Amino acid sequence: MGLMFRCSASCCEDSQASMQQVHQCIERCHAPLAQAQALVTSELEKFQDRLARCTMHCNDKAKDSIDAGSKELQVKRQLESCVTKCVDDHMHLIPTMTKKMKESLLSIGK
């Protein structure tokens, strides 16, 4: 963000530039930060979607078990176990996701 603000400030220091040129310069300064924010948001949304799909699958399995006549306590235990596995599986994805985001963020500045 500091780079963006310093870049934007330097755009305003050009006394020969028109308002439109200054505005375009500022937009160029803001572009990398906007790209970085979009990238992080997209990755986190994908991660949340995957986790949500996994837990929805667990809910479907629990509903099927209830429909098949399983006891409520047994279904609750199965649901808890399934959701815990979803969380554990997705926790293992965080380092890879973080590495991918860092690499992508570094490429934005180049």
Summary of the structure (lengths in Angstrom):
residues: 110
radius of gyration: 23.8
end to end distance: 15.7
largest distance: 79.1
contacts: 265
relative contact order: 0.10
helix: 86%
strand: 0%
